[in-house]
Amino acid sequence: MIAELTGEELSKMKAFLERFDRKLFDELLGKYSLATIGEEGEKTIIVSGRETAELAKRLSPETFGLPFGEFRFGDFYLGLEGLYLIGGMSDRKKVILDEKGVQFFLYGRDVKGKHINIYDEDLKTGDLTLVTTPYGEVIGLATVAGKLEKLGTVIHKLLDRGWYLREGG
């Protein structure tokens, strides 16, 4: 059954998205409709265009939109489609990998600094970052593990599009 997000769920989503860009949450709500599907403890957040949301709600939950993320036991987790969507809405908190870095990342490995072409200078150790290809495609989410200009491992993979290939998703 489709339900509206609660105030607490919206607050948790906003706090997570503001780690990338303060305007991101408001921009998301201005462009899209959000809803949840699932039971308490495990809910999927679905995003849909404003024009199609009402029609989709009447037809069936499966037609509402794309999975944006999920709440598991009260914590918000951004999904692959959510990553892709917010990647197009903000240029902040991103690293752009070279071709070899993209390959490593999509194979589920961490990435060394020598494979990072461009990065947001505001990124610090411990920050979440969107990971993109040289062509601007968002391919995952990582944490910054060290100074980005260093040669050692500097980003730890958290979520990536290669998961579909490795896990058969």
N, C-alpha and C positions, 0 to 999 in steps of 0.2 A: 504494500500500500504506500502511496506517495504521501509525504507529510512535509510541512514547512519546517525549516530549521528553527530550533529553539533559540532564545536569546543567548544562552550559554554556548551553544554550538557556534553561533555567529561570532561571538566574542573570541572563541578559541581559533576559529578560522582566520579572523582578522589579525590576531596576534601572530599567527604563523606567517601569513602573507606579508605583514609589515616588516618581517625580517629581511625581505627583499626590497620592498619599495613602499613607503608610507601611503601612496595614492592607489596602490594596486587593488585593495579590497573594495574601495568605493568605485573604482573604475569597473571592476568585475560586476558589482551589483547594479551599476548603471547600464550595462550592456546585456546581462544575462539573468535568467531566472535560475534559482537554486532550489533543490528539494532533496529530501532523503527517502531512501527505500531501505527497509530492514527493521530489525528489532533492536531494543535497548541492548547495548553492549557491542553491537556490530551493525553500523549503518553506513550505507554508501551515499555519498553526496553526488547528485546528478546535476549537470549544468545544461541549460537549453537556451536557445535564442528567445528573446521576449515574445516575438510574434508567434512562435510555435508552441510555447509552453502550455497555454490553456487548452489548446486542441489535444496535445499529447496527454495531458492529465486525464482528459475524458476518455481517450482511446484505451490506453493501458500504460502501466508504469514503464514497461520495457521500451516504449517509444518516446519517452520524455526527453532523452538526450544522452550525453556522454558521461561516463563516470569521471568525476573531477578528483575525488579523494574519498577518504572514509574516516569514520570515527570507530576506534576500537577501544572499548572500555574507557571512554571519555577523552581519549587523546586523538588529535587530528593528524592524519597522514595524507600527504598529497600523492595522487596517483600519476601514472605516466601521461594520461591525457590532460590532467591538470597542469603538469609541468609544461607541456607543449603550449597550452593556452596562455599561461602567465608569461612564458618566454617571449611571446609575441607582444605582450603588453608593457614590458619593461626592459630597459637596457642596463639596469643595475644588477649588481651581485652576479656577474657572469664571468666565466672563463671560456676562451675560445681555443680549442685544441688544434694541433696540426693533424695531418692524416694518420700518422703513426699513433699519436695519442688517442684519436678517435677509435682506432682499432683496439688498442689496449683496453680502453674504457668499456667498449661494447662487448669485449670478451670477459668482462667482470673484474678487471684488474684496476688497481690504483694507478695514478699517473704521476710521472716525475715532471719537475719544472721545465726541463728542456723541451717538453712536448706542448707547452702552453705558449700560444702565439700572442694573445692579448688577454688582459685581465683588468677587472675593475680595481682601481687603486685603493678603494675603500675597504677591500676584503682583508680580514684579519684571521689569524689562526683561530679555529673553532667556528667560524661563520659557515652558514650554508651557502652554496653557490649553485647556480644553474650551469650546466656544462653544454657547450654548443660545438658544432662542427665549424670548419672554416667558412661554410656557406650559411651560417646562421640557424641551422636546425638544432633545436633543443633535444639532446639525447639522454639527459639524466640530471641527477641531483647528487651533490657531493659535499663533504665538509673540507674546509681548508685545514691541512695538517701541518703546514709550515710556510715559510716565506716563499712566495710564488716565483721569485727569481732564482731560487736555489736549484741545484741539480737533483737532489734526493726526492723522495715521494712528497708531494705537496698537496694532493687532493685524494681523499678516500671516497670511493664510490659508495653511495647509499642506494641508489635506484637508477636503472638504466634501461634503455630500449632493447638492448641485447638480451634482456631477461626472457623475452618471448622466444628467442631462438634457443637459448640454453635450457629453459625449463619446459618448453612446449606449450606456453600459454597462449 
